[in-house]
Amino acid sequence: MRSSELRKRRSPSTSSSDVIPKKPSQNSFSSTSKPSSPVDQPVHAAQDSLFSGSSGFTDYRGFFNLAMMLLIVSNGRVALENLIKYGILISPATWISIFSRDVWKWPNLTMVLLSQVTCVLVLLSEKAFARKWFSNRIAAVWYTVLISLHLILPVLVTLWLKGNPMFSTPALALIVIEALKLVSFVHVNYWCRDARDNNSPNASSLYPGNLNFFEFYYFMLAPTLCYELRFPRTPKRRKTFIVKRVVELACFSFVCVALSQQWVVPLVRNSLYTFSEMDLFRCVERVLKLAVPNHVIWLLFFYTIFHSFLNLLAEVLRFADREFYRDFWNAETISYFWQTWNIPVHRWCVRHVYKPMVKNGYNRQHSAIAVFLISAVFHEYLVSVPLHMFRLWAFWAMLAQVPLSMLTDKVIRGGRAGNVIVWLSIILGQPMAILMYVHDWYLLNHPEHMAELKQQMEAVAAT
C-alpha cells in the first residue's frame, strides 16, 4: 500500500496541458509543422531532494574532495606551526650515529641470532618424532618447555641489559614471530604424523620428506605464520615489482621516522607534565593533538610493513599468497577489523587457537576471548619488556576489544555508526596508550626531566 502511494505521488501530472496531441494525418494542414509545446512551459516534476534517502542519489565525490582538502589544510597549518615553534628537528645524522654506536656490542642482534638454536632444535626434534623415537605426549611437554624458554630468555636478557627500546622492540617482535611459526610447524607436523600412524586417507606423501633445512627455513623467512607442506609459488620474480617495493620501503620508512622526530616527539615531551598533573581537559587536548600525527604514521607504517615489505619478501621468495590484509577501512564491527587488518596473525589465531578449542568442546565465545587474551599478552610483551616496566595498558586495551566487539556486533549492529566507532577506537586509543607509557617511562627513568618540565611550565604560567 505504501509503495503504491509513493509511486502515485511520483507519477507526473496528467493535466490537459501535458497531453501531447497525436500526429495529424498527411492531408492535414499542420502536417508540415512541429508539435507545439505546452503553453505554460512547465518546469516541475515529482522528485525528491538529493540529500533525501529516497532520492537514490549516491555521488558525493565533491564532498570527499572537500573533506580531503580540509584535512590537508588543517594538518598543513599544524605542520607549519610545528616548524615555526621548533624549527627542523629531523636529523638523519643522529639516526646514523645511533646505529653505528658499538657495532660489536649489539645485544639484540646477538639475541636474534641465538634464537636460531631453538629453530634448529625444533627441526631436529621433529625428525626424531617422525621416526617414532618418542611419544606425542613427550613431544607436547618438550615443545611447551622449549618455546616457553624461547620467549622468556629474551625477556630476561632485555631487562638485565636495559638496552634502547628502539632496538629491543623489533628484536622481540622477531622472537615472537619465530615462536608463532614454530607452533604452527609443530602443530602441522603433528597432524601429519597422526594421520600417517592411523592410516588416514588424508595422510600426505610429502611427510616426513618436508623435514629438511631448506623447506624449514623457507617457511621461517616466508611472509606467513601458518605452515603448509607445499606453499603456492609464482613462476618467476618480477624485477620491476621488486624495485618499486624497495623504493617504497626506503621512502616510507624515512617519512615515518622523520614525522616521529619532527611531530610526535615534541608533542609527547610537552604532554608529560600535563599527565603528571592529571588535568582532565588538558589531557584530552593533548590526546586529540597527538591523534592526527600518530594516526598518519600508523597508516604509513601499515602500508610500509604489510604492503611494501611483505610483498617484497614474497616476491623474492616467489611466495604467491599476497593476501596480507583486507578492507579493514570498511570494518563496521571491531571483530571484522581484527579479522582483516592483519591476515597472517588472524589466520594463525583461527587455525591454531580458535578451531582447536572449538573442536575440543569450548564454545565460540570462549574461544574468541582466548584469542584476544593471547593477543593481549603479546601486545604487552612487545611494549612493557622493551620499556623495562609493566603497566598493562596494552593488555587491558586489547581485552577491552571484547566488550567493544560485542557493542558493535550486537547493539550497534555495524553500519556507518559501527565504522565510526572502529575508527575512533584506533584514533583515540593509540595516542592515549602512548602518552601513558611514555609518561610512566620518563617518571621511572628520568625523574629529573619531569622536574625540569614542571619548572618550565610554572615559568610559562607565571608570564
BELBELNOR-V307321 format. One record per residue. N is the residue number from 1. SS is DSSP state (H for helix, E for strand, - for the rest). PHI is phi as a letter, one per 20 degrees, with the letter a starting at -180 (999 if undefined). PSI is psi in degrees with one decimal (999 if undefined). Layout:
# BELBELNOR-V307321
n;ss;phi;psi
N;SS;PHI;PSI
N;SS;PHI;PSI
This chain:
# BELBELNOR-V307321
n;ss;phi;psi
1;-;999;-43.3
2;H;f;-43.3
3;H;f;-36.2
4;H;f;-38.4
5;H;f;-38.4
6;H;f;-42.4
7;H;f;-37.7
8;H;f;-36.4
9;H;f;-31.9
10;H;e;-12.1
11;-;f;140.8
12;-;f;158.2
13;-;f;147.8
14;-;c;40.6
15;-;f;168.5
16;H;f;-26.6
17;H;f;-17.0
18;H;e;-10.9
19;-;f;120.0
20;-;e;126.0
21;-;f;148.8
22;-;f;154.1
23;-;f;124.9
24;-;f;164.0
25;-;f;163.8
26;-;f;-23.6
27;-;e;-6.8
28;-;f;154.2
29;H;f;-32.2
30;H;e;17.6
31;H;f;-27.8
32;H;e;-5.0
33;-;e;152.7
34;-;f;152.3
35;-;f;137.6
36;-;e;146.3
37;-;e;160.4
38;-;g;143.3
39;-;f;-28.7
40;-;e;1.1
41;-;l;68.3
42;-;f;144.7
43;-;c;-4.0
44;-;d;148.2
45;-;b;158.4
46;-;f;111.4
47;-;b;159.3
48;-;e;158.7
49;-;f;150.5
50;-;f;-33.2
51;-;f;-9.5
52;-;f;139.3
53;H;f;-29.8
54;H;f;-7.1
55;H;f;-24.7
56;-;m;8.1
57;-;e;131.5
58;-;c;1.2
59;-;e;96.2
60;-;d;37.5
61;H;f;-36.0
62;H;f;-41.6
63;H;f;-35.7
64;H;f;-43.5
65;H;f;-39.6
66;H;f;-43.4
67;H;f;-40.3
68;H;f;-40.6
69;H;f;-42.1
70;H;f;-38.7
71;H;f;-43.5
72;H;f;-43.5
73;H;f;-45.7
74;H;f;-43.4
75;H;f;-31.4
76;H;f;-38.5
77;H;f;-41.8
78;H;f;-40.8
79;H;f;-40.6
80;H;f;-40.5
81;H;f;-39.2
82;H;f;-42.5
83;H;f;-40.5
84;H;f;-38.2
85;H;f;-41.2
86;H;d;-13.8
87;-;m;-167.2
88;-;e;113.6
89;-;e;-11.6
90;-;f;125.5
91;-;b;90.0
92;H;g;-28.3
93;H;f;-35.5
94;H;f;-37.7
95;H;f;-43.9
96;H;f;-40.2
97;H;f;-34.5
98;H;f;-42.1
99;H;f;-27.5
100;-;e;0.2
101;-;e;122.6
102;-;l;61.8
103;H;g;-36.4
104;H;e;8.3
105;H;c;45.9
106;-;e;94.8
107;H;f;-31.5
108;H;f;-40.3
109;H;f;-42.4
110;H;f;-39.7
111;H;f;-40.0
112;H;f;-40.9
113;H;f;-41.3
114;H;f;-20.7
115;-;f;-16.0
116;H;f;-17.6
117;H;f;-43.2
118;H;f;-42.5
119;H;f;-45.0
120;H;f;-40.2
121;H;f;-38.4
122;H;f;-44.4
123;H;f;-45.5
124;H;f;-35.9
125;H;f;-40.5
126;H;f;-35.7
127;H;f;-40.5
128;H;f;-41.8
129;H;f;-32.4
130;H;f;-30.3
131;-;e;5.7
132;-;m;33.1
133;-;f;-27.5
134;-;c;159.3
135;-;e;166.3
136;H;f;-28.6
137;H;f;-42.0
138;H;f;-37.3
139;H;f;-41.6
140;H;f;-44.6
141;H;f;-44.6
142;H;f;-46.5
143;H;f;-33.6
144;H;f;-45.7
145;H;f;-45.1
146;H;f;-48.8
147;H;f;-31.2
148;H;f;-44.0
149;H;f;-35.1
150;H;f;-33.6
151;H;e;-31.1
152;H;e;-41.7
153;H;g;-42.2
154;H;f;-31.6
155;H;f;-45.6
156;H;f;-41.3
157;H;f;-43.7
158;H;f;-42.8
159;H;f;-31.1
160;H;f;-44.4
161;H;f;-26.2
162;-;l;56.5
163;-;f;-174.9
164;-;f;124.1
165;H;g;-26.2
166;H;f;-27.8
167;H;e;-31.3
168;H;f;-36.7
169;H;f;-52.7
170;H;f;-32.4
171;H;f;-46.0
172;H;f;-31.8
173;H;f;-41.0
174;H;f;-37.2
175;H;f;-43.1
176;H;f;-42.9
177;H;f;-43.1
178;H;f;-41.8
179;H;f;-44.3
180;H;f;-40.9
181;H;f;-41.9
182;H;f;-38.2
183;H;f;-44.3
184;H;f;-42.0
185;H;f;-46.0
186;H;f;-42.2
187;H;f;-47.7
188;H;f;-41.3
189;H;f;-30.9
190;H;f;-42.5
191;H;g;-45.0
192;H;f;-41.3
193;H;f;-40.9
194;H;f;-41.1
195;H;f;-38.5
196;H;f;-44.1
197;H;f;-28.4
198;-;e;9.2
199;-;l;42.1
200;-;f;144.3
201;-;f;-16.5
202;-;e;0.6
203;-;f;139.5
204;-;e;140.2
205;-;f;-11.5
206;-;f;-16.7
207;-;e;135.3
208;-;e;21.7
209;-;f;-16.9
210;-;f;-10.7
211;-;e;72.9
212;-;c;161.9
213;H;f;-36.7
214;H;f;-52.6
215;H;f;-33.5
216;H;f;-47.4
217;H;f;-20.2
218;H;f;-44.5
219;H;f;-40.5
220;H;f;-26.6
221;H;e;-19.8
222;-;f;149.6
223;-;f;59.1
224;-;b;157.4
225;-;d;-8.3
226;-;d;123.4
227;-;e;143.7
228;-;c;156.2
229;-;f;-29.1
230;-;b;118.4
231;-;e;149.8
232;-;f;136.3
233;E;c;148.0
234;-;e;153.9
235;-;f;-31.1
236;-;b;171.5
237;-;e;140.3
238;-;d;113.0
239;H;f;-40.6
240;H;f;-41.0
241;H;f;-42.1
242;H;f;-42.5
243;H;f;-42.6
244;H;f;-44.7
245;H;f;-35.7
246;H;f;-43.8
247;H;f;-43.9
248;H;f;-44.7
249;H;f;-43.8
250;H;f;-46.6
251;H;f;-48.6
252;H;f;-31.1
253;H;f;-42.5
254;H;f;-44.9
255;H;f;-41.8
256;H;f;-45.8
257;H;f;-39.8
258;H;f;-44.6
259;H;f;-37.6
260;H;f;-44.5
261;H;f;-37.6
262;H;e;-35.5
263;H;d;-46.2
264;H;e;-46.3
265;H;g;-47.5
266;H;f;-38.4
267;H;f;-44.3
268;H;f;-43.0
269;H;f;-40.0
270;H;f;-10.3
271;H;e;-8.4
272;H;f;-46.5
273;H;f;-37.0
274;H;f;-43.4
275;H;f;-27.2
276;H;f;-37.7
277;H;e;-15.4
278;-;l;41.6
279;-;f;110.6
280;H;g;-49.9
281;H;f;-39.0
282;H;f;-35.1
283;H;f;-43.5
284;H;f;-40.7
285;H;f;-39.2
286;H;f;-39.6
287;H;f;-44.0
288;H;f;-35.6
289;H;f;-34.2
290;H;e;-18.1
291;H;f;-43.6
292;H;f;-55.6
293;H;f;-36.5
294;H;f;-41.6
295;H;f;-37.4
296;H;f;-45.0
297;H;f;-38.5
298;H;f;-43.2
299;H;f;-41.9
300;H;f;-40.7
301;H;f;-41.8
302;H;g;-48.7
303;H;f;-40.6
304;H;f;-44.6
305;H;e;-53.9
306;H;e;-19.1
307;H;d;-60.6
308;H;f;-55.2
309;H;f;-48.7
310;H;f;-35.7
311;H;f;-36.5
312;H;f;-47.3
313;H;f;-41.8
314;H;f;-38.9
315;H;f;-40.7
316;H;f;-40.0
317;H;e;-0.7
318;-;l;38.2
319;E;e;120.1
320;-;e;-24.2
321;-;e;104.1
322;-;d;18.8
323;-;e;84.3
324;-;e;-13.8
325;-;b;160.6
326;-;c;-162.8
327;-;e;66.3
328;H;f;-23.9
329;H;f;-19.1
330;H;e;7.0
331;-;f;126.2
332;-;d;-5.5
333;-;c;155.0
334;H;f;-39.1
335;H;f;-40.6
336;H;f;-34.9
337;H;f;-47.2
338;H;f;-18.4
339;H;e;-15.4
340;H;c;-22.4
341;-;e;-22.0
342;-;c;85.5
343;H;f;-42.4
344;H;g;-44.2
345;H;f;-40.3
346;H;f;-44.7
347;H;f;-41.0
348;H;f;-45.5
349;H;f;-42.2
350;H;f;-43.6
351;H;f;-37.8
352;H;d;-4.3
353;H;c;-58.8
354;H;f;-56.5
355;H;f;-43.6
356;H;f;-36.3
357;H;f;-43.3
358;H;f;-40.6
359;H;f;-29.7
360;-;e;14.2
361;-;o;-3.4
362;-;f;146.3
363;-;f;168.0
364;H;f;-37.2
365;H;f;-45.0
366;H;f;-36.6
367;H;f;-40.9
368;H;f;-39.6
369;H;f;-38.8
370;H;f;-38.5
371;H;f;-47.0
372;H;f;-34.6
373;H;f;-44.8
374;H;f;-42.7
375;H;f;-39.0
376;H;f;-40.8
377;H;f;-44.8
378;H;f;-33.1
379;H;f;-44.6
380;H;f;-36.7
381;H;g;-43.6
382;H;e;-7.0
383;H;d;-53.0
384;H;f;-40.4
385;H;f;-48.9
386;H;f;-32.4
387;H;e;-6.0
388;-;m;37.9
389;-;b;155.8
390;-;c;106.7
391;-;d;-14.7
392;-;m;19.0
393;H;f;-45.3
394;H;f;-36.9
395;H;f;-50.4
396;H;f;-31.4
397;H;f;-39.1
398;H;f;-41.2
399;H;f;-27.9
400;H;f;-16.1
401;H;f;-23.8
402;H;f;-55.9
403;H;f;-32.5
404;H;f;-36.2
405;H;f;-41.6
406;H;f;-36.7
407;H;f;-48.9
408;H;f;-27.2
409;H;e;-47.6
410;H;e;-38.0
411;H;e;-59.0
412;-;f;-34.4
413;-;l;46.1
414;-;m;-143.8
415;H;m;-169.0
416;H;f;-38.3
417;H;f;-39.2
418;H;f;-41.1
419;H;f;-37.8
420;H;f;-42.6
421;H;f;-39.8
422;H;g;-48.4
423;H;f;-38.1
424;H;f;-39.3
425;H;f;-31.5
426;H;e;-46.1
427;H;f;-39.7
428;H;e;-31.8
429;H;f;-43.2
430;H;f;-51.5
431;H;f;-31.8
432;H;f;-44.8
433;H;f;-40.2
434;H;f;-47.5
435;H;f;-38.4
436;H;f;-42.7
437;H;f;-44.4
438;H;f;-40.0
439;H;g;-47.9
440;H;f;-35.2
441;H;f;-46.2
442;H;f;-37.9
443;H;f;-34.8
444;H;e;-39.0
445;H;d;-26.4
446;-;c;66.6
447;H;f;-27.7
448;H;f;-31.5
449;H;f;-37.1
450;H;f;-40.1
451;H;f;-37.7
452;H;f;-41.7
453;H;f;-38.9
454;H;f;-42.9
455;H;f;-40.2
456;H;f;-43.0
457;H;f;-39.0
458;H;f;-35.7
459;H;f;-39.6
460;H;f;-40.3
461;H;f;-33.9
462;H;f;-32.3
463;-;e;999
